[in-house]
Each structure stands twice: as structure tokens, then as C-alpha cells.
Amino acid sequence: MSLLSPVAPSVAQVYITEELSRRASRKTDYLREKRALQELASRMVDAPEEVLPRFVDLAMQMTGGIAAGLSLYEGDDTRVFRWRYLRGLLSPFEGAVTPRDFSPCGITLDENRPVLSLHPERVYDWISEADIEVPEVLLVPLYLGGKQPLGTLWIVSAEEGHFDAGHARAMTELATFVGAALALLESQKRLSRALEEQERLTAEMGHRIKNLFAIAAGMIRTTARHTSSKEEMAATLSGRLHALASAHDLVSRTVRGSEASLRVTDLGELIDVIMRPHCSGQAARYSLGGPAIPCSDKAVDGLALVTHELATNAAKYGALSTEDGHVEIGWQSRGDLVVLTWTERGGPPVQNRPEVSGHGSRLIHTTVTRQLGGTLDYEWHRDGLAVTIAVPSSSLLI
């Protein structure tokens, strides 16, 4: 006599998991189970991408089902299962999507144990609408390493009363092994990615250090040509090297805090680091304003030198040479450009436009125009210097 009733059952009534322990178990073939585990272990080593489909094949063969597959959980954002590696009568539904919160698979994950369902199409309209009849289905939860829900294995029988506790036990053992093996494989992949990323960052930092030595050597040569005494050369060179060191420290600190990339130094943080020593740590002597703009390690050196030279000139001749002077530094994105403005106020009154011809001024010009591919504009107002620098956004991220 069929257990089907003309009255639509409740969700609870289609779950008959307790029947598993009441039914007489068939003779257990432990040798077959052992060989199945050995085969899955071998595939993990030689062809890990074949583990899940072979897992489904073995499950259907060992239980005598007419269809089997995996419902892989796609996460809490979508809250759906996707049918994968379908075998048997239901294979045409490969890739179908079913709801997490209204399905036998969802019940299985909630209970975290094997579940037996009798004609679930009586309750779940998405099954009946697909014209699928499921006399009996055994579902087993599948977790990555016993923690992260991967989905469920399900096996459909051709008749009622087919599955027993032995089937549930064997499938649970297979699922536990597969979950642990896949977790190990994922850990190996993460370790491999981390090692590759570390090697890449090490290579980039090595390249950056070589560039710093080249920049330092060039600064020594040019500073020596444009200073009249060893004391002047030492003071000028020391300031520029300190600016480079600060920029390098900022990039190094960022690298240690991120596995993703070197390209995360913020323009505002860089300017703040360079400005602070010129103002004796007094933040009131300067103000910063602008959106977060990431700069690559290649752009950081040039920006650090430009900021240092502007701050040095302001400390010698401009707003930072007086007690009440102030420098306002702002930046913004304008289309494909990043525009930075340097505005000094409260310094010595400007009587005439000075000549922009010193080594520091040439260093600023060369860095902005050649290294960063930008433009530079000076305006001398009575209350101080105003500088506008515009560089392509792409030059900051290369």
C-alpha cells in the first residue's frame, strides 16, 4: 500500500529519517567501502578535480540508487543550491538551482546528519513542477573539514523502503573523507598562493630597493654639483634621503600589512609623513584635504621628493619660516587627472616673483614632468606661493 495521501502533507511528514534504523540492514561490504576510500584518496593526489564526480558515482553504485548528485551551497548571499555532477535519471537537470530555505538539502544542513525523505515532491512545488517523482531520497551533509557547509549528497531510489542505516553510515563516511580531503586541498592552494604572493612582493621590493639606490646615487652627484660646501651638501642631501626613507618605510609597512599588493599607499598619508618633520610635528602648521588616492610604490618616491622640496623651500623662505605661517595642501580627481594644490599663507610678503632656478626647483620640475608625466604651475601672491601640480591618474598607479 502506498504511503501517499490525497491530503497534502506537511513538510515534517515527508521526512522519515527514523525509518533508517528500523529497517533491516543489508550485509555490509567493508572491502568495497575500503576500496572506495582508497580510490578517492588516489584521485585527490593525481586528479583532485575528479573527486566530487567520482564521489557521486560511487555513492550511486554502493547504494543501488537510480539517480544521484550534489547540491552545492552557493553561500548566504544567494541562499541557493546548485545541482552538480548529476548521474542517472536526473542528469538532464545539471546546473539547476534550488532554494536553501525550502528544500530537503536545506533541512539536511540544518540537522547536520543523514536525512531520508519520502516523495518530497508532495510538499516542494519546484520538484513537482519539474515533473520529477522521488519515491525516496537519502541526503547526507557535506562539509569542508567538518566546518564550512559545501552542500549535500543526495541519492534517489526507484522504490519506497530502499535505504537503510548501512547506506547512511557508508555515505556519511565517504562524505566525511571527501570533506576533509577537499579542506586539505584548499589549504594547500591557499599556502601556494601565499608563497607565490610573498615571492612576488619580495621581487618587487628588491626592484624598489635597487631604484632607491639609483635615485640616491643621482641625488649625491647633482647635490654635489650645486652646493658650495660639504656642510651645505650634507644638510641638503640628508633631507632628501630622509624623505626617501620615510616613503620607503611607508611602503614597507603597507606590504607587511597586506598580502594583496604594494599599490595601497594613500596620497594623503604620504604627504603627511613628509610634511611632519618640516613642521616639528605641529599639525597646525599645515592642513591636508582630499579623497583617498592610492599610489604605487613607483610613484611614491617622486611624490615624496616633490613634497620634501616644496616643504624645504617653505621652511627656508616661505610660510614655514615664520611662526604664523601655514601651508594648505589639497588634491582632487578631475577626469583622468589628479590635481594637487600647494598654497602658502602667512609667510614673508612676496615683493617680486623669484626666479625658479635652484636645484630643488629643477628636481621638482623633472620629477613632475618626466617621471609622472604631469604639469607644474607656480603663482606668486603677496601672501605666499601657490603651486598647482596635475598628473595623470594612471601615472600614480603604474
VOGU-3710 file (C-alpha; in Angstrom, 3 decimals, decimal comma):
1> msllspvaps> 0,000/0,000/0,000  1,395/3,373/-0,924  2,027/5,878/1,827  0,787/8,657/-0,412  -2,289/10,510/0,775  -4,762/12,609/-1,216  -4,392/15,233/1,512  -1,296/17,381/1,085  1,141/16,507/3,885  3,128/18,952/5,988
11> vaqvyiteel> 6,856/19,358/5,484  7,572/17,216/8,552  5,530/14,330/7,192  7,760/13,779/4,166  10,792/13,158/6,369  11,033/9,576/7,610  14,643/9,517/8,801  13,755/7,280/11,758  12,917/4,513/9,252  16,636/4,106/8,554
21> srrasrktdy> 17,230/2,495/11,951  14,056/0,388/11,807  14,801/-1,306/8,528  16,941/-4,418/8,361  20,379/-3,510/7,012  21,844/-5,396/4,100  25,134/-7,203/4,571  27,933/-4,625/4,739  30,644/-4,921/2,109  33,543/-3,401/4,046
31> lrekralqel> 36,059/-4,308/1,356  34,091/-2,290/-1,189  33,932/0,679/1,169  37,682/0,461/1,793  38,400/0,388/-1,942  36,116/3,364/-2,493  38,034/5,395/0,084  41,360/4,335/-1,431  40,180/5,362/-4,888  39,058/8,787/-3,680
41> asrmvdapee> 42,380/9,247/-1,860  44,277/8,371/-5,025  42,263/10,853/-7,084  42,971/13,594/-4,528  46,659/13,143/-5,328  46,523/12,617/-9,086  43,353/14,421/-10,226  41,641/16,365/-7,393  39,108/17,861/-9,828  37,680/14,345/-10,303
51> vlprfvdlam> 36,998/13,706/-6,616  33,460/15,118/-6,448  32,085/13,498/-9,621  33,643/10,154/-8,663  32,186/10,538/-5,176  28,715/10,748/-6,745  29,372/7,711/-8,971  30,498/5,605/-6,020  27,549/6,712/-3,898  25,006/5,672/-6,523
61> qmtggiaagl> 26,751/2,350/-7,150  27,153/1,441/-3,479  23,536/2,239/-2,563  21,800/0,998/-5,702  20,186/4,346/-6,485  18,709/5,370/-9,828  19,945/8,976/-9,603  22,444/10,900/-7,528  24,146/14,247/-7,412  25,477/17,074/-5,295
71> slyegddtrv> 23,611/20,202/-4,296  26,456/22,673/-3,735  25,623/25,612/-1,491  26,487/28,954/-3,082  26,543/30,985/0,122  24,352/33,152/2,329  24,223/35,964/-0,233  22,242/33,877/-2,720  20,946/31,160/-0,368  20,608/28,621/-3,152
81> frwrylrgll> 21,964/25,192/-4,006  23,210/24,343/-7,476  22,913/20,780/-8,752  26,268/19,401/-9,930  27,664/16,091/-11,150  24,215/14,584/-11,653  24,023/10,915/-12,530  21,190/8,650/-13,603  17,635/9,697/-14,397  18,035/13,269/-13,148
91> spfegavtpr> 21,208/14,087/-15,108  19,284/16,405/-17,513  18,822/18,824/-14,597  22,562/19,524/-14,289  23,089/23,117/-13,131  19,573/23,606/-11,766  19,169/25,928/-8,791  17,082/25,116/-5,702  16,326/27,247/-2,611  18,315/26,867/0,592
101> dfspcgitld> 15,377/27,554/2,884  12,752/25,405/1,134  14,376/22,127/0,164  15,406/18,712/1,537  19,038/19,827/1,176  18,413/22,803/3,464  16,816/20,503/6,065  19,843/18,201/5,833  22,307/21,034/6,531  20,126/22,302/9,371
111> enrpvlslhp> 20,055/18,875/11,033  23,675/18,099/10,105  23,009/14,371/9,735  21,717/11,930/7,090  18,069/12,581/6,216  15,560/10,301/4,490  12,636/11,850/2,614  9,567/10,151/1,117  8,082/11,702/-2,032  9,277/15,273/-1,258
121> ervydwisea> 7,533/16,454/-4,428  4,291/16,377/-2,421  5,493/19,425/-0,468  8,103/21,151/-2,636  6,328/22,539/-5,668  9,597/23,238/-7,518  10,111/19,443/-7,639  6,611/18,611/-8,818  6,628/21,438/-11,369  9,721/19,879/-12,940
131> dievpevllv> 7,699/16,645/-13,303  10,108/14,759/-11,035  8,936/11,840/-8,902  11,148/10,922/-5,970  9,949/7,708/-4,265  12,694/8,032/-1,662  15,817/10,155/-1,348  18,729/9,773/1,049  20,606/13,015/1,761  23,973/13,358/3,507
141> plylggkqpl> 25,546/16,692/4,532  28,923/17,574/3,052  31,226/19,968/4,912  34,716/21,223/4,130  36,809/19,942/7,016  33,694/19,485/9,111  33,101/23,241/9,380  32,193/25,059/6,169  28,987/23,771/4,506  29,732/22,623/0,976
151> gtlwivsaee> 26,278/21,177/0,268  24,661/17,757/0,286  24,968/14,429/-1,467  21,592/13,013/-2,475  20,651/9,622/-3,884  17,230/8,716/-5,267  15,827/5,186/-5,131  13,384/3,606/-7,563  11,035/2,483/-4,809  9,971/3,189/-1,256
161> ghfdaghara> 11,692/1,321/1,569  15,050/1,085/-0,207  17,574/2,887/2,013  18,707/1,682/5,440  21,120/2,657/8,214  24,003/0,880/6,456  23,622/3,101/3,420  23,514/6,200/5,604  26,635/5,141/7,528  28,676/4,323/4,427
171> mtelatfvga> 27,708/7,567/2,671  28,494/9,584/5,802  31,978/8,055/5,950  32,588/8,838/2,293  31,277/12,384/2,740  33,441/12,962/5,824  36,536/11,768/3,989  35,773/13,891/0,914  35,118/16,976/3,056  38,408/16,559/4,924
181> alallesqkr> 40,326/15,901/1,696  38,851/18,948/-0,024  39,667/21,089/3,020  43,276/19,885/2,864  43,388/20,652/-0,845  42,028/24,161/-0,223  44,642/24,739/2,495  47,379/23,672/0,093  46,061/26,071/-2,546  45,973/28,966/-0,051
191> lsraleeqer> 49,526/28,189/1,069  50,695/28,013/-2,534  49,030/31,366/-3,329  50,569/32,924/-0,218  54,048/31,691/-1,162  53,662/32,962/-4,723  52,464/36,328/-3,415  55,383/36,515/-0,987  57,839/35,763/-3,778  56,259/38,451/-5,936
201> ltaemghrik> 56,362/41,029/-3,149  59,989/40,137/-2,386  60,898/40,611/-6,047  59,056/43,952/-6,192  60,719/45,174/-3,007  64,112/44,102/-4,366  63,446/46,086/-7,524  62,301/49,046/-5,460  65,481/48,992/-3,343  67,615/48,975/-6,492
211> nlfaiaagmi> 65,668/52,010/-7,714  66,228/53,761/-4,382  69,986/53,221/-4,650  69,928/54,603/-8,193  67,926/57,653/-7,075  70,245/58,196/-4,098  73,338/57,975/-6,294  71,879/60,535/-8,689  70,995/62,892/-5,836  74,533/62,679/-4,454
221> rttarhtssk> 76,040/63,620/-7,809  73,660/66,517/-8,544  73,689/67,844/-4,959  77,492/67,886/-5,015  77,437/69,971/-8,209  75,005/72,553/-6,824  76,272/73,109/-3,284  79,259/75,242/-2,261  80,364/73,421/0,903  80,328/69,967/2,401
231> eemaatlsgr> 78,104/71,237/5,206  75,503/72,524/2,732  75,744/69,326/0,734  75,286/67,191/3,867  72,232/69,153/5,016  70,586/69,180/1,593  71,322/65,538/0,859  70,287/64,420/4,336  66,838/65,952/3,958  66,237/64,321/0,600
241> lhalasahdl> 67,423/60,924/1,792  65,176/61,204/4,846  62,216/61,876/2,543  63,041/58,765/0,522  63,483/56,737/3,710  60,093/57,872/5,006  58,424/56,926/1,734  60,177/53,557/1,707  59,161/52,877/5,302  55,561/53,703/4,440
251> vsrtvrgsea> 55,563/51,229/1,542  57,331/48,544/3,613  54,807/48,917/6,437  51,953/48,631/3,938  53,445/45,474/2,450  53,668/43,820/5,840  50,021/44,608/6,491  48,669/43,393/3,141  49,104/40,257/1,075  47,423/41,781/-1,940
261> slrvtdlgel> 49,718/44,371/-3,438  52,207/47,162/-2,974  49,767/49,630/-4,562  47,988/50,764/-1,446  49,940/53,811/-0,193  47,486/56,675/0,241  48,498/60,072/-1,172  47,324/61,933/1,943  49,236/59,656/4,305  52,400/60,044/2,216
271> idvimrphcs> 52,223/63,859/2,229  51,554/63,883/5,971  54,608/61,703/6,648  56,874/64,014/4,606  55,450/67,265/5,992  55,624/66,370/9,678  59,431/66,790/10,166  59,406/70,189/8,443  56,819/71,450/10,911  58,400/69,987/14,053
281> gqaaryslgg> 55,443/67,642/14,299  52,980/70,554/14,591  49,953/69,567/12,535  48,589/73,126/12,866  51,321/74,388/10,535  49,763/72,582/7,580  46,403/71,173/6,532  45,537/68,342/4,187  42,346/67,811/2,240  41,310/65,401/-0,481
291> paipcsdkav> 39,899/61,966/-1,253  41,764/58,711/-0,737  44,012/58,203/-3,764  46,186/55,075/-3,896  49,725/55,425/-5,195  52,011/52,701/-6,458  55,450/52,254/-4,953  56,923/53,636/-8,197  55,048/56,927/-7,777  55,707/57,247/-4,045
301> dglalvthel> 59,399/58,146/-4,414  58,718/61,023/-6,813  55,836/62,406/-4,770  57,931/62,212/-1,599  60,778/64,187/-3,206  58,424/66,829/-4,625  56,705/67,316/-1,255  60,047/67,467/0,530  61,445/70,102/-1,824  58,329/72,277/-1,531
311> atnaakygal> 58,397/71,967/2,255  62,132/72,738/2,387  61,657/75,916/0,342  58,705/76,915/2,540  60,848/76,391/5,662  63,702/78,476/4,226  61,863/81,288/2,504  58,107/80,844/2,733  55,225/80,191/5,097  57,054/77,707/7,327
321> stedghveig> 59,844/80,206/8,004  57,556/82,284/10,258  55,694/81,385/13,421  52,258/82,110/11,982  52,751/80,704/8,506  50,581/77,914/7,210  50,561/75,588/4,205  47,323/74,249/2,769  47,677/71,131/0,640  44,683/69,794/-1,282
331> wqsrgdlvvl> 44,077/67,313/-4,059  41,187/66,052/-6,120  40,412/63,916/-9,141  39,421/65,791/-12,290  38,609/63,346/-15,034  41,803/61,467/-15,850  43,966/63,810/-13,760  44,869/64,143/-10,111  45,348/67,824/-9,311  47,365/68,792/-6,220
341> twterggppv> 47,485/72,372/-4,923  50,092/73,775/-2,535  49,112/77,155/-1,037  51,257/79,109/1,422  49,928/81,879/3,658  51,363/83,946/6,490  54,964/83,886/5,323  57,205/86,853/4,463  55,451/89,185/1,988  56,398/88,437/-1,605
351> qnrpevsghg> 57,682/91,581/-3,270  58,726/90,242/-6,651  58,422/86,924/-8,464  61,609/84,972/-7,652  63,432/83,006/-10,297  62,667/79,295/-10,151  66,131/78,037/-10,992  67,633/76,250/-7,981  68,459/72,555/-7,941  65,419/71,815/-5,766
361> srlihttvtr> 63,144/73,583/-8,238  64,680/71,670/-11,133  64,236/68,416/-9,208  60,541/69,204/-8,724  60,113/70,067/-12,395  61,907/66,954/-13,635  60,013/64,651/-11,301  56,594/66,061/-12,134  57,044/66,351/-15,896  59,283/63,404/-16,746
371> qlggtldyew> 58,688/60,786/-14,061  54,978/61,453/-13,501  54,124/62,891/-16,921  52,362/65,908/-15,414  52,383/69,697/-15,471  53,587/72,259/-12,953  52,432/75,842/-12,419  53,774/78,463/-9,951  51,837/81,538/-8,878  53,435/84,141/-6,595
381> hrdglavtia> 50,909/86,041/-4,494  51,830/88,700/-1,986  50,918/86,409/0,922  52,714/83,369/-0,440  53,446/80,825/-3,112  50,727/78,739/-4,808  51,712/75,666/-6,791  49,400/73,536/-8,927  50,536/70,082/-9,999  48,431/67,952/-12,359
391> vpssslli> 49,420/64,372/-13,137  47,600/61,592/-14,982  45,843/59,223/-12,592  47,420/56,315/-14,445  50,931/57,531/-13,551  50,137/57,121/-9,850  49,005/53,529/-10,250  51,565/52,139/-12,690
//
